[in-house]
């Protein structure tokens, strides 16, 4: 089949081609993503996001769920996820977290290329503040409603909750 051929071109392991083919066909039917684009996206995201590891049904489910529960389309989510995957991996995000963040950014109308730069810049600034300590770390911690020590610990142990708290603080305080 066409999807099976694409699987081979994308380097999908032989023992995963059946699952890949089935998932791509099921995903493409109700979404705004064509079969060939779905296949390419799943192959790329499997390579780019740690933790996918051929679990295409989980990836598809995550993308569909975010698409249903946001104003982002599945194609927008996939496009941004492809752009921020490497940074997300470095930050320790799971595949679901990369997809969720991609949906949030797409819902805000952030272009994929801008999303990559924004996520990289924010994560780099936070990681730099954690490494250096000082006023910048205190500022991030204060916005998140934590002490510097709490923020440092939380960023490394529970990134998602910490990032959400930081975003909540930005929203509530109008901080930038």
Chimera marker file (.cmm) of the C-alpha trace (Angstrom):
<marker_set name="trace">
<marker id="1" x="0.000" y="0.000" z="0.000" r="1" g="1" b="0" radius="0.5"/>
<marker id="2" x="0.935" y="3.663" z="-0.294" r="1" g="1" b="0" radius="0.5"/>
<marker id="3" x="1.212" y="4.006" z="3.486" r="1" g="1" b="0" radius="0.5"/>
<marker id="4" x="3.396" y="0.899" z="3.724" r="1" g="1" b="0" radius="0.5"/>
<marker id="5" x="5.705" y="2.324" z="1.076" r="1" g="1" b="0" radius="0.5"/>
<marker id="6" x="5.925" y="5.585" z="2.992" r="1" g="1" b="0" radius="0.5"/>
<marker id="7" x="6.669" y="3.624" z="6.160" r="1" g="1" b="0" radius="0.5"/>
<marker id="8" x="9.665" y="2.059" z="4.457" r="1" g="1" b="0" radius="0.5"/>
<marker id="9" x="10.877" y="5.425" z="3.176" r="1" g="1" b="0" radius="0.5"/>
<marker id="10" x="10.542" y="6.918" z="6.673" r="1" g="1" b="0" radius="0.5"/>
<marker id="11" x="12.556" y="4.137" z="8.282" r="1" g="1" b="0" radius="0.5"/>
<marker id="12" x="9.664" y="2.580" z="10.223" r="1" g="1" b="0" radius="0.5"/>
<marker id="13" x="10.823" y="-0.755" z="11.616" r="1" g="1" b="0" radius="0.5"/>
<marker id="14" x="9.427" y="-3.737" z="9.736" r="1" g="1" b="0" radius="0.5"/>
<marker id="15" x="7.666" y="-5.083" z="12.830" r="1" g="1" b="0" radius="0.5"/>
<marker id="16" x="5.844" y="-1.729" z="13.219" r="1" g="1" b="0" radius="0.5"/>
<marker id="17" x="4.653" y="-1.225" z="9.635" r="1" g="1" b="0" radius="0.5"/>
<marker id="18" x="1.243" y="-2.827" z="10.224" r="1" g="1" b="0" radius="0.5"/>
<marker id="19" x="0.498" y="-0.649" z="13.264" r="1" g="1" b="0" radius="0.5"/>
<marker id="20" x="1.854" y="2.407" z="11.445" r="1" g="1" b="0" radius="0.5"/>
<marker id="21" x="-0.296" y="1.758" z="8.375" r="1" g="1" b="0" radius="0.5"/>
<marker id="22" x="-3.465" y="1.158" z="10.365" r="1" g="1" b="0" radius="0.5"/>
<marker id="23" x="-2.960" y="4.206" z="12.585" r="1" g="1" b="0" radius="0.5"/>
<marker id="24" x="-2.147" y="6.551" z="9.698" r="1" g="1" b="0" radius="0.5"/>
<marker id="25" x="-5.248" y="5.459" z="7.783" r="1" g="1" b="0" radius="0.5"/>
<marker id="26" x="-7.483" y="5.857" z="10.836" r="1" g="1" b="0" radius="0.5"/>
<marker id="27" x="-5.957" y="9.229" z="11.742" r="1" g="1" b="0" radius="0.5"/>
<marker id="28" x="-6.169" y="10.771" z="8.273" r="1" g="1" b="0" radius="0.5"/>
<marker id="29" x="-9.854" y="9.977" z="7.766" r="1" g="1" b="0" radius="0.5"/>
<marker id="30" x="-11.412" y="12.416" z="10.296" r="1" g="1" b="0" radius="0.5"/>
<marker id="31" x="-8.678" y="15.083" z="10.341" r="1" g="1" b="0" radius="0.5"/>
<marker id="32" x="-7.424" y="17.874" z="8.116" r="1" g="1" b="0" radius="0.5"/>
<marker id="33" x="-4.213" y="15.895" z="7.511" r="1" g="1" b="0" radius="0.5"/>
<marker id="34" x="-3.896" y="13.883" z="4.278" r="1" g="1" b="0" radius="0.5"/>
<marker id="35" x="-2.655" y="10.287" z="4.341" r="1" g="1" b="0" radius="0.5"/>
<marker id="36" x="0.826" y="11.074" z="3.021" r="1" g="1" b="0" radius="0.5"/>
<marker id="37" x="1.198" y="14.049" z="5.382" r="1" g="1" b="0" radius="0.5"/>
<marker id="38" x="0.005" y="11.897" z="8.312" r="1" g="1" b="0" radius="0.5"/>
<marker id="39" x="2.507" y="9.186" z="7.461" r="1" g="1" b="0" radius="0.5"/>
<marker id="40" x="5.326" y="11.676" z="7.142" r="1" g="1" b="0" radius="0.5"/>
<marker id="41" x="4.344" y="13.386" z="10.403" r="1" g="1" b="0" radius="0.5"/>
<marker id="42" x="4.143" y="10.146" z="12.390" r="1" g="1" b="0" radius="0.5"/>
<marker id="43" x="7.457" y="8.940" z="10.993" r="1" g="1" b="0" radius="0.5"/>
<marker id="44" x="9.180" y="12.241" z="11.772" r="1" g="1" b="0" radius="0.5"/>
<marker id="45" x="7.635" y="12.658" z="15.222" r="1" g="1" b="0" radius="0.5"/>
<marker id="46" x="8.632" y="9.095" z="16.108" r="1" g="1" b="0" radius="0.5"/>
<marker id="47" x="12.213" y="10.040" z="15.285" r="1" g="1" b="0" radius="0.5"/>
<marker id="48" x="12.089" y="13.493" z="16.891" r="1" g="1" b="0" radius="0.5"/>
<marker id="49" x="10.213" y="12.905" z="20.156" r="1" g="1" b="0" radius="0.5"/>
<marker id="50" x="11.710" y="10.585" z="22.728" r="1" g="1" b="0" radius="0.5"/>
<marker id="51" x="9.171" y="8.162" z="24.083" r="1" g="1" b="0" radius="0.5"/>
<marker id="52" x="7.064" y="7.656" z="20.957" r="1" g="1" b="0" radius="0.5"/>
<marker id="53" x="9.042" y="4.508" z="20.117" r="1" g="1" b="0" radius="0.5"/>
<marker id="54" x="6.578" y="3.217" z="17.519" r="1" g="1" b="0" radius="0.5"/>
<marker id="55" x="3.508" y="3.776" z="19.680" r="1" g="1" b="0" radius="0.5"/>
<marker id="56" x="1.658" y="5.410" z="16.808" r="1" g="1" b="0" radius="0.5"/>
<marker id="57" x="-1.811" y="4.874" z="18.250" r="1" g="1" b="0" radius="0.5"/>
<marker id="58" x="-0.829" y="6.773" z="21.397" r="1" g="1" b="0" radius="0.5"/>
<marker id="59" x="0.652" y="9.583" z="19.319" r="1" g="1" b="0" radius="0.5"/>
<marker id="60" x="-2.455" y="9.786" z="17.135" r="1" g="1" b="0" radius="0.5"/>
<marker id="61" x="-4.718" y="9.739" z="20.174" r="1" g="1" b="0" radius="0.5"/>
<marker id="62" x="-2.755" y="12.534" z="21.815" r="1" g="1" b="0" radius="0.5"/>
<marker id="63" x="-2.897" y="14.721" z="18.702" r="1" g="1" b="0" radius="0.5"/>
<marker id="64" x="-6.613" y="14.049" z="18.210" r="1" g="1" b="0" radius="0.5"/>
<marker id="65" x="-7.390" y="14.773" z="21.860" r="1" g="1" b="0" radius="0.5"/>
<marker id="66" x="-5.542" y="18.087" z="21.792" r="1" g="1" b="0" radius="0.5"/>
<marker id="67" x="-7.179" y="18.973" z="18.470" r="1" g="1" b="0" radius="0.5"/>
<marker id="68" x="-10.640" y="18.290" z="19.877" r="1" g="1" b="0" radius="0.5"/>
<marker id="69" x="-10.010" y="20.210" z="23.094" r="1" g="1" b="0" radius="0.5"/>
<marker id="70" x="-8.396" y="23.304" z="21.577" r="1" g="1" b="0" radius="0.5"/>
<marker id="71" x="-8.912" y="25.652" z="18.687" r="1" g="1" b="0" radius="0.5"/>
<marker id="72" x="-5.857" y="24.185" z="16.952" r="1" g="1" b="0" radius="0.5"/>
<marker id="73" x="-6.165" y="21.826" z="14.021" r="1" g="1" b="0" radius="0.5"/>
<marker id="74" x="-4.300" y="18.551" z="13.919" r="1" g="1" b="0" radius="0.5"/>
<marker id="75" x="-2.093" y="19.811" z="11.090" r="1" g="1" b="0" radius="0.5"/>
<marker id="76" x="-1.131" y="22.889" z="13.154" r="1" g="1" b="0" radius="0.5"/>
<marker id="77" x="-0.338" y="20.701" z="16.171" r="1" g="1" b="0" radius="0.5"/>
<marker id="78" x="1.834" y="18.403" z="14.069" r="1" g="1" b="0" radius="0.5"/>
<marker id="79" x="3.634" y="21.324" z="12.442" r="1" g="1" b="0" radius="0.5"/>
<marker id="80" x="4.531" y="22.946" z="15.754" r="1" g="1" b="0" radius="0.5"/>
<marker id="81" x="5.399" y="19.609" z="17.394" r="1" g="1" b="0" radius="0.5"/>
<marker id="82" x="7.883" y="18.963" z="14.599" r="1" g="1" b="0" radius="0.5"/>
<marker id="83" x="9.493" y="22.342" z="15.308" r="1" g="1" b="0" radius="0.5"/>
<marker id="84" x="9.715" y="22.124" z="19.116" r="1" g="1" b="0" radius="0.5"/>
<marker id="85" x="10.415" y="18.394" z="19.546" r="1" g="1" b="0" radius="0.5"/>
<marker id="86" x="14.181" y="18.706" z="19.985" r="1" g="1" b="0" radius="0.5"/>
<marker id="87" x="13.857" y="21.477" z="22.566" r="1" g="1" b="0" radius="0.5"/>
<marker id="88" x="11.126" y="19.524" z="24.310" r="1" g="1" b="0" radius="0.5"/>
<marker id="89" x="13.378" y="16.479" z="24.514" r="1" g="1" b="0" radius="0.5"/>
<marker id="90" x="16.166" y="18.575" z="26.037" r="1" g="1" b="0" radius="0.5"/>
<marker id="91" x="13.711" y="19.925" z="28.609" r="1" g="1" b="0" radius="0.5"/>
<marker id="92" x="12.577" y="16.403" z="29.454" r="1" g="1" b="0" radius="0.5"/>
<marker id="93" x="9.060" y="16.708" z="28.048" r="1" g="1" b="0" radius="0.5"/>
<marker id="94" x="7.115" y="13.555" z="27.286" r="1" g="1" b="0" radius="0.5"/>
<marker id="95" x="5.520" y="13.047" z="23.871" r="1" g="1" b="0" radius="0.5"/>
<marker id="96" x="2.118" y="14.029" z="25.324" r="1" g="1" b="0" radius="0.5"/>
<marker id="97" x="3.621" y="17.204" z="26.783" r="1" g="1" b="0" radius="0.5"/>
<marker id="98" x="5.192" y="18.171" z="23.451" r="1" g="1" b="0" radius="0.5"/>
<marker id="99" x="1.833" y="17.618" z="21.744" r="1" g="1" b="0" radius="0.5"/>
<marker id="100" x="-0.033" y="19.550" z="24.447" r="1" g="1" b="0" radius="0.5"/>
<marker id="101" x="2.356" y="22.497" z="24.296" r="1" g="1" b="0" radius="0.5"/>
<marker id="102" x="2.127" y="22.428" z="20.501" r="1" g="1" b="0" radius="0.5"/>
<marker id="103" x="-1.656" y="22.602" z="20.716" r="1" g="1" b="0" radius="0.5"/>
<marker id="104" x="-1.490" y="25.504" z="23.140" r="1" g="1" b="0" radius="0.5"/>
<marker id="105" x="0.910" y="27.438" z="20.911" r="1" g="1" b="0" radius="0.5"/>
<marker id="106" x="-1.156" y="26.675" z="17.800" r="1" g="1" b="0" radius="0.5"/>
<marker id="107" x="-4.315" y="27.799" z="19.604" r="1" g="1" b="0" radius="0.5"/>
<marker id="108" x="-2.622" y="31.121" z="20.289" r="1" g="1" b="0" radius="0.5"/>
<marker id="109" x="-1.853" y="31.476" z="16.586" r="1" g="1" b="0" radius="0.5"/>
<marker id="110" x="1.903" y="31.123" z="16.972" r="1" g="1" b="0" radius="0.5"/>
<marker id="111" x="3.567" y="30.148" z="13.695" r="1" g="1" b="0" radius="0.5"/>
<marker id="112" x="5.619" y="26.911" z="13.832" r="1" g="1" b="0" radius="0.5"/>
<marker id="113" x="8.957" y="28.630" z="13.206" r="1" g="1" b="0" radius="0.5"/>
<marker id="114" x="8.197" y="31.283" z="15.814" r="1" g="1" b="0" radius="0.5"/>
<marker id="115" x="7.136" y="28.548" z="18.249" r="1" g="1" b="0" radius="0.5"/>
<marker id="116" x="10.520" y="26.858" z="17.902" r="1" g="1" b="0" radius="0.5"/>
<marker id="117" x="12.386" y="30.087" z="18.600" r="1" g="1" b="0" radius="0.5"/>
<marker id="118" x="10.110" y="31.087" z="21.472" r="1" g="1" b="0" radius="0.5"/>
<marker id="119" x="10.249" y="27.714" z="23.218" r="1" g="1" b="0" radius="0.5"/>
<marker id="120" x="14.015" y="27.495" z="22.770" r="1" g="1" b="0" radius="0.5"/>
<marker id="121" x="14.521" y="31.027" z="24.105" r="1" g="1" b="0" radius="0.5"/>
<marker id="122" x="12.240" y="30.584" z="27.141" r="1" g="1" b="0" radius="0.5"/>
<marker id="123" x="13.664" y="27.192" z="28.103" r="1" g="1" b="0" radius="0.5"/>
<marker id="124" x="17.213" y="28.476" z="27.642" r="1" g="1" b="0" radius="0.5"/>
<marker id="125" x="16.527" y="31.505" z="29.824" r="1" g="1" b="0" radius="0.5"/>
<marker id="126" x="14.988" y="29.367" z="32.565" r="1" g="1" b="0" radius="0.5"/>
<marker id="127" x="17.763" y="26.771" z="32.424" r="1" g="1" b="0" radius="0.5"/>
<marker id="128" x="20.365" y="29.560" z="32.509" r="1" g="1" b="0" radius="0.5"/>
<marker id="129" x="18.653" y="31.135" z="35.514" r="1" g="1" b="0" radius="0.5"/>
<marker id="130" x="18.599" y="27.797" z="37.305" r="1" g="1" b="0" radius="0.5"/>
<marker id="131" x="22.270" y="27.217" z="36.572" r="1" g="1" b="0" radius="0.5"/>
<marker id="132" x="23.324" y="30.751" z="37.568" r="1" g="1" b="0" radius="0.5"/>
<marker id="133" x="20.904" y="31.422" z="40.406" r="1" g="1" b="0" radius="0.5"/>
<marker id="134" x="20.478" y="35.028" z="41.432" r="1" g="1" b="0" radius="0.5"/>
<marker id="135" x="17.897" y="37.620" z="40.522" r="1" g="1" b="0" radius="0.5"/>
<marker id="136" x="16.684" y="36.042" z="37.288" r="1" g="1" b="0" radius="0.5"/>
<marker id="137" x="15.962" y="32.745" z="39.045" r="1" g="1" b="0" radius="0.5"/>
<marker id="138" x="14.180" y="34.670" z="41.801" r="1" g="1" b="0" radius="0.5"/>
<marker id="139" x="12.079" y="36.459" z="39.171" r="1" g="1" b="0" radius="0.5"/>
<marker id="140" x="10.980" y="33.209" z="37.494" r="1" g="1" b="0" radius="0.5"/>
<marker id="141" x="10.262" y="31.642" z="40.884" r="1" g="1" b="0" radius="0.5"/>
<marker id="142" x="8.243" y="34.640" z="42.055" r="1" g="1" b="0" radius="0.5"/>
<marker id="143" x="6.109" y="34.624" z="38.906" r="1" g="1" b="0" radius="0.5"/>
<marker id="144" x="5.460" y="30.900" z="39.457" r="1" g="1" b="0" radius="0.5"/>
<marker id="145" x="4.561" y="31.546" z="43.104" r="1" g="1" b="0" radius="0.5"/>
<marker id="146" x="7.545" y="29.673" z="44.513" r="1" g="1" b="0" radius="0.5"/>
<marker id="147" x="10.832" y="30.278" z="46.230" r="1" g="1" b="0" radius="0.5"/>
<marker id="148" x="13.966" y="30.004" z="44.090" r="1" g="1" b="0" radius="0.5"/>
<marker id="149" x="14.853" y="26.664" z="45.694" r="1" g="1" b="0" radius="0.5"/>
<marker id="150" x="11.336" y="25.309" z="45.122" r="1" g="1" b="0" radius="0.5"/>
<marker id="151" x="11.370" y="26.455" z="41.495" r="1" g="1" b="0" radius="0.5"/>
<marker id="152" x="14.783" y="24.906" z="40.830" r="1" g="1" b="0" radius="0.5"/>
<marker id="153" x="13.703" y="21.570" z="42.312" r="1" g="1" b="0" radius="0.5"/>
<marker id="154" x="10.289" y="21.597" z="40.629" r="1" g="1" b="0" radius="0.5"/>
<marker id="155" x="11.731" y="22.467" z="37.193" r="1" g="1" b="0" radius="0.5"/>
<marker id="156" x="13.914" y="19.365" z="37.254" r="1" g="1" b="0" radius="0.5"/>
<marker id="157" x="11.396" y="16.986" z="38.839" r="1" g="1" b="0" radius="0.5"/>
<marker id="158" x="7.997" y="18.111" z="37.508" r="1" g="1" b="0" radius="0.5"/>
<marker id="159" x="8.537" y="20.277" z="34.482" r="1" g="1" b="0" radius="0.5"/>
<marker id="160" x="4.929" y="20.321" z="33.313" r="1" g="1" b="0" radius="0.5"/>
<marker id="161" x="3.395" y="21.505" z="36.571" r="1" g="1" b="0" radius="0.5"/>
<marker id="162" x="6.150" y="24.061" z="37.036" r="1" g="1" b="0" radius="0.5"/>
<marker id="163" x="5.768" y="25.419" z="33.515" r="1" g="1" b="0" radius="0.5"/>
<marker id="164" x="1.993" y="25.638" z="33.926" r="1" g="1" b="0" radius="0.5"/>
<marker id="165" x="2.467" y="27.529" z="37.208" r="1" g="1" b="0" radius="0.5"/>
<marker id="166" x="4.881" y="29.898" z="35.485" r="1" g="1" b="0" radius="0.5"/>
<marker id="167" x="2.401" y="30.518" z="32.680" r="1" g="1" b="0" radius="0.5"/>
<marker id="168" x="-0.413" y="30.994" z="35.187" r="1" g="1" b="0" radius="0.5"/>
<marker id="169" x="1.704" y="33.563" z="37.017" r="1" g="1" b="0" radius="0.5"/>
<marker id="170" x="2.480" y="35.368" z="33.760" r="1" g="1" b="0" radius="0.5"/>
<marker id="171" x="-1.219" y="35.451" z="32.938" r="1" g="1" b="0" radius="0.5"/>
<marker id="172" x="-2.350" y="36.591" z="36.396" r="1" g="1" b="0" radius="0.5"/>
<marker id="173" x="0.391" y="39.177" z="36.900" r="1" g="1" b="0" radius="0.5"/>
<marker id="174" x="0.772" y="40.366" z="33.341" r="1" g="1" b="0" radius="0.5"/>
<marker id="175" x="4.494" y="39.599" z="33.708" r="1" g="1" b="0" radius="0.5"/>
<marker id="176" x="6.631" y="39.056" z="30.654" r="1" g="1" b="0" radius="0.5"/>
<link id1="1" id2="2" r="1" g="1" b="0" radius="0.2"/>
<link id1="2" id2="3" r="1" g="1" b="0" radius="0.2"/>
<link id1="3" id2="4" r="1" g="1" b="0" radius="0.2"/>
<link id1="4" id2="5" r="1" g="1" b="0" radius="0.2"/>
<link id1="5" id2="6" r="1" g="1" b="0" radius="0.2"/>
<link id1="6" id2="7" r="1" g="1" b="0" radius="0.2"/>
<link id1="7" id2="8" r="1" g="1" b="0" radius="0.2"/>
<link id1="8" id2="9" r="1" g="1" b="0" radius="0.2"/>
<link id1="9" id2="10" r="1" g="1" b="0" radius="0.2"/>
<link id1="10" id2="11" r="1" g="1" b="0" radius="0.2"/>
<link id1="11" id2="12" r="1" g="1" b="0" radius="0.2"/>
<link id1="12" id2="13" r="1" g="1" b="0" radius="0.2"/>
<link id1="13" id2="14" r="1" g="1" b="0" radius="0.2"/>
<link id1="14" id2="15" r="1" g="1" b="0" radius="0.2"/>
<link id1="15" id2="16" r="1" g="1" b="0" radius="0.2"/>
<link id1="16" id2="17" r="1" g="1" b="0" radius="0.2"/>
<link id1="17" id2="18" r="1" g="1" b="0" radius="0.2"/>
<link id1="18" id2="19" r="1" g="1" b="0" radius="0.2"/>
<link id1="19" id2="20" r="1" g="1" b="0" radius="0.2"/>
<link id1="20" id2="21" r="1" g="1" b="0" radius="0.2"/>
<link id1="21" id2="22" r="1" g="1" b="0" radius="0.2"/>
<link id1="22" id2="23" r="1" g="1" b="0" radius="0.2"/>
<link id1="23" id2="24" r="1" g="1" b="0" radius="0.2"/>
<link id1="24" id2="25" r="1" g="1" b="0" radius="0.2"/>
<link id1="25" id2="26" r="1" g="1" b="0" radius="0.2"/>
<link id1="26" id2="27" r="1" g="1" b="0" radius="0.2"/>
<link id1="27" id2="28" r="1" g="1" b="0" radius="0.2"/>
<link id1="28" id2="29" r="1" g="1" b="0" radius="0.2"/>
<link id1="29" id2="30" r="1" g="1" b="0" radius="0.2"/>
<link id1="30" id2="31" r="1" g="1" b="0" radius="0.2"/>
<link id1="31" id2="32" r="1" g="1" b="0" radius="0.2"/>
<link id1="32" id2="33" r="1" g="1" b="0" radius="0.2"/>
<link id1="33" id2="34" r="1" g="1" b="0" radius="0.2"/>
<link id1="34" id2="35" r="1" g="1" b="0" radius="0.2"/>
<link id1="35" id2="36" r="1" g="1" b="0" radius="0.2"/>
<link id1="36" id2="37" r="1" g="1" b="0" radius="0.2"/>
<link id1="37" id2="38" r="1" g="1" b="0" radius="0.2"/>
<link id1="38" id2="39" r="1" g="1" b="0" radius="0.2"/>
<link id1="39" id2="40" r="1" g="1" b="0" radius="0.2"/>
<link id1="40" id2="41" r="1" g="1" b="0" radius="0.2"/>
<link id1="41" id2="42" r="1" g="1" b="0" radius="0.2"/>
<link id1="42" id2="43" r="1" g="1" b="0" radius="0.2"/>
<link id1="43" id2="44" r="1" g="1" b="0" radius="0.2"/>
<link id1="44" id2="45" r="1" g="1" b="0" radius="0.2"/>
<link id1="45" id2="46" r="1" g="1" b="0" radius="0.2"/>
<link id1="46" id2="47" r="1" g="1" b="0" radius="0.2"/>
<link id1="47" id2="48" r="1" g="1" b="0" radius="0.2"/>
<link id1="48" id2="49" r="1" g="1" b="0" radius="0.2"/>
<link id1="49" id2="50" r="1" g="1" b="0" radius="0.2"/>
<link id1="50" id2="51" r="1" g="1" b="0" radius="0.2"/>
<link id1="51" id2="52" r="1" g="1" b="0" radius="0.2"/>
<link id1="52" id2="53" r="1" g="1" b="0" radius="0.2"/>
<link id1="53" id2="54" r="1" g="1" b="0" radius="0.2"/>
<link id1="54" id2="55" r="1" g="1" b="0" radius="0.2"/>
<link id1="55" id2="56" r="1" g="1" b="0" radius="0.2"/>
<link id1="56" id2="57" r="1" g="1" b="0" radius="0.2"/>
<link id1="57" id2="58" r="1" g="1" b="0" radius="0.2"/>
<link id1="58" id2="59" r="1" g="1" b="0" radius="0.2"/>
<link id1="59" id2="60" r="1" g="1" b="0" radius="0.2"/>
<link id1="60" id2="61" r="1" g="1" b="0" radius="0.2"/>
<link id1="61" id2="62" r="1" g="1" b="0" radius="0.2"/>
<link id1="62" id2="63" r="1" g="1" b="0" radius="0.2"/>
<link id1="63" id2="64" r="1" g="1" b="0" radius="0.2"/>
<link id1="64" id2="65" r="1" g="1" b="0" radius="0.2"/>
<link id1="65" id2="66" r="1" g="1" b="0" radius="0.2"/>
<link id1="66" id2="67" r="1" g="1" b="0" radius="0.2"/>
<link id1="67" id2="68" r="1" g="1" b="0" radius="0.2"/>
<link id1="68" id2="69" r="1" g="1" b="0" radius="0.2"/>
<link id1="69" id2="70" r="1" g="1" b="0" radius="0.2"/>
<link id1="70" id2="71" r="1" g="1" b="0" radius="0.2"/>
<link id1="71" id2="72" r="1" g="1" b="0" radius="0.2"/>
<link id1="72" id2="73" r="1" g="1" b="0" radius="0.2"/>
<link id1="73" id2="74" r="1" g="1" b="0" radius="0.2"/>
<link id1="74" id2="75" r="1" g="1" b="0" radius="0.2"/>
<link id1="75" id2="76" r="1" g="1" b="0" radius="0.2"/>
<link id1="76" id2="77" r="1" g="1" b="0" radius="0.2"/>
<link id1="77" id2="78" r="1" g="1" b="0" radius="0.2"/>
<link id1="78" id2="79" r="1" g="1" b="0" radius="0.2"/>
<link id1="79" id2="80" r="1" g="1" b="0" radius="0.2"/>
<link id1="80" id2="81" r="1" g="1" b="0" radius="0.2"/>
<link id1="81" id2="82" r="1" g="1" b="0" radius="0.2"/>
<link id1="82" id2="83" r="1" g="1" b="0" radius="0.2"/>
<link id1="83" id2="84" r="1" g="1" b="0" radius="0.2"/>
<link id1="84" id2="85" r="1" g="1" b="0" radius="0.2"/>
<link id1="85" id2="86" r="1" g="1" b="0" radius="0.2"/>
<link id1="86" id2="87" r="1" g="1" b="0" radius="0.2"/>
<link id1="87" id2="88" r="1" g="1" b="0" radius="0.2"/>
<link id1="88" id2="89" r="1" g="1" b="0" radius="0.2"/>
<link id1="89" id2="90" r="1" g="1" b="0" radius="0.2"/>
<link id1="90" id2="91" r="1" g="1" b="0" radius="0.2"/>
<link id1="91" id2="92" r="1" g="1" b="0" radius="0.2"/>
<link id1="92" id2="93" r="1" g="1" b="0" radius="0.2"/>
<link id1="93" id2="94" r="1" g="1" b="0" radius="0.2"/>
<link id1="94" id2="95" r="1" g="1" b="0" radius="0.2"/>
<link id1="95" id2="96" r="1" g="1" b="0" radius="0.2"/>
<link id1="96" id2="97" r="1" g="1" b="0" radius="0.2"/>
<link id1="97" id2="98" r="1" g="1" b="0" radius="0.2"/>
<link id1="98" id2="99" r="1" g="1" b="0" radius="0.2"/>
<link id1="99" id2="100" r="1" g="1" b="0" radius="0.2"/>
<link id1="100" id2="101" r="1" g="1" b="0" radius="0.2"/>
<link id1="101" id2="102" r="1" g="1" b="0" radius="0.2"/>
<link id1="102" id2="103" r="1" g="1" b="0" radius="0.2"/>
<link id1="103" id2="104" r="1" g="1" b="0" radius="0.2"/>
<link id1="104" id2="105" r="1" g="1" b="0" radius="0.2"/>
<link id1="105" id2="106" r="1" g="1" b="0" radius="0.2"/>
<link id1="106" id2="107" r="1" g="1" b="0" radius="0.2"/>
<link id1="107" id2="108" r="1" g="1" b="0" radius="0.2"/>
<link id1="108" id2="109" r="1" g="1" b="0" radius="0.2"/>
<link id1="109" id2="110" r="1" g="1" b="0" radius="0.2"/>
<link id1="110" id2="111" r="1" g="1" b="0" radius="0.2"/>
<link id1="111" id2="112" r="1" g="1" b="0" radius="0.2"/>
<link id1="112" id2="113" r="1" g="1" b="0" radius="0.2"/>
<link id1="113" id2="114" r="1" g="1" b="0" radius="0.2"/>
<link id1="114" id2="115" r="1" g="1" b="0" radius="0.2"/>
<link id1="115" id2="116" r="1" g="1" b="0" radius="0.2"/>
<link id1="116" id2="117" r="1" g="1" b="0" radius="0.2"/>
<link id1="117" id2="118" r="1" g="1" b="0" radius="0.2"/>
<link id1="118" id2="119" r="1" g="1" b="0" radius="0.2"/>
<link id1="119" id2="120" r="1" g="1" b="0" radius="0.2"/>
<link id1="120" id2="121" r="1" g="1" b="0" radius="0.2"/>
<link id1="121" id2="122" r="1" g="1" b="0" radius="0.2"/>
<link id1="122" id2="123" r="1" g="1" b="0" radius="0.2"/>
<link id1="123" id2="124" r="1" g="1" b="0" radius="0.2"/>
<link id1="124" id2="125" r="1" g="1" b="0" radius="0.2"/>
<link id1="125" id2="126" r="1" g="1" b="0" radius="0.2"/>
<link id1="126" id2="127" r="1" g="1" b="0" radius="0.2"/>
<link id1="127" id2="128" r="1" g="1" b="0" radius="0.2"/>
<link id1="128" id2="129" r="1" g="1" b="0" radius="0.2"/>
<link id1="129" id2="130" r="1" g="1" b="0" radius="0.2"/>
<link id1="130" id2="131" r="1" g="1" b="0" radius="0.2"/>
<link id1="131" id2="132" r="1" g="1" b="0" radius="0.2"/>
<link id1="132" id2="133" r="1" g="1" b="0" radius="0.2"/>
<link id1="133" id2="134" r="1" g="1" b="0" radius="0.2"/>
<link id1="134" id2="135" r="1" g="1" b="0" radius="0.2"/>
<link id1="135" id2="136" r="1" g="1" b="0" radius="0.2"/>
<link id1="136" id2="137" r="1" g="1" b="0" radius="0.2"/>
<link id1="137" id2="138" r="1" g="1" b="0" radius="0.2"/>
<link id1="138" id2="139" r="1" g="1" b="0" radius="0.2"/>
<link id1="139" id2="140" r="1" g="1" b="0" radius="0.2"/>
<link id1="140" id2="141" r="1" g="1" b="0" radius="0.2"/>
<link id1="141" id2="142" r="1" g="1" b="0" radius="0.2"/>
<link id1="142" id2="143" r="1" g="1" b="0" radius="0.2"/>
<link id1="143" id2="144" r="1" g="1" b="0" radius="0.2"/>
<link id1="144" id2="145" r="1" g="1" b="0" radius="0.2"/>
<link id1="145" id2="146" r="1" g="1" b="0" radius="0.2"/>
<link id1="146" id2="147" r="1" g="1" b="0" radius="0.2"/>
<link id1="147" id2="148" r="1" g="1" b="0" radius="0.2"/>
<link id1="148" id2="149" r="1" g="1" b="0" radius="0.2"/>
<link id1="149" id2="150" r="1" g="1" b="0" radius="0.2"/>
<link id1="150" id2="151" r="1" g="1" b="0" radius="0.2"/>
<link id1="151" id2="152" r="1" g="1" b="0" radius="0.2"/>
<link id1="152" id2="153" r="1" g="1" b="0" radius="0.2"/>
<link id1="153" id2="154" r="1" g="1" b="0" radius="0.2"/>
<link id1="154" id2="155" r="1" g="1" b="0" radius="0.2"/>
<link id1="155" id2="156" r="1" g="1" b="0" radius="0.2"/>
<link id1="156" id2="157" r="1" g="1" b="0" radius="0.2"/>
<link id1="157" id2="158" r="1" g="1" b="0" radius="0.2"/>
<link id1="158" id2="159" r="1" g="1" b="0" radius="0.2"/>
<link id1="159" id2="160" r="1" g="1" b="0" radius="0.2"/>
<link id1="160" id2="161" r="1" g="1" b="0" radius="0.2"/>
<link id1="161" id2="162" r="1" g="1" b="0" radius="0.2"/>
<link id1="162" id2="163" r="1" g="1" b="0" radius="0.2"/>
<link id1="163" id2="164" r="1" g="1" b="0" radius="0.2"/>
<link id1="164" id2="165" r="1" g="1" b="0" radius="0.2"/>
<link id1="165" id2="166" r="1" g="1" b="0" radius="0.2"/>
<link id1="166" id2="167" r="1" g="1" b="0" radius="0.2"/>
<link id1="167" id2="168" r="1" g="1" b="0" radius="0.2"/>
<link id1="168" id2="169" r="1" g="1" b="0" radius="0.2"/>
<link id1="169" id2="170" r="1" g="1" b="0" radius="0.2"/>
<link id1="170" id2="171" r="1" g="1" b="0" radius="0.2"/>
<link id1="171" id2="172" r="1" g="1" b="0" radius="0.2"/>
<link id1="172" id2="173" r="1" g="1" b="0" radius="0.2"/>
<link id1="173" id2="174" r="1" g="1" b="0" radius="0.2"/>
<link id1="174" id2="175" r="1" g="1" b="0" radius="0.2"/>
<link id1="175" id2="176" r="1" g="1" b="0" radius="0.2"/>
</marker_set>
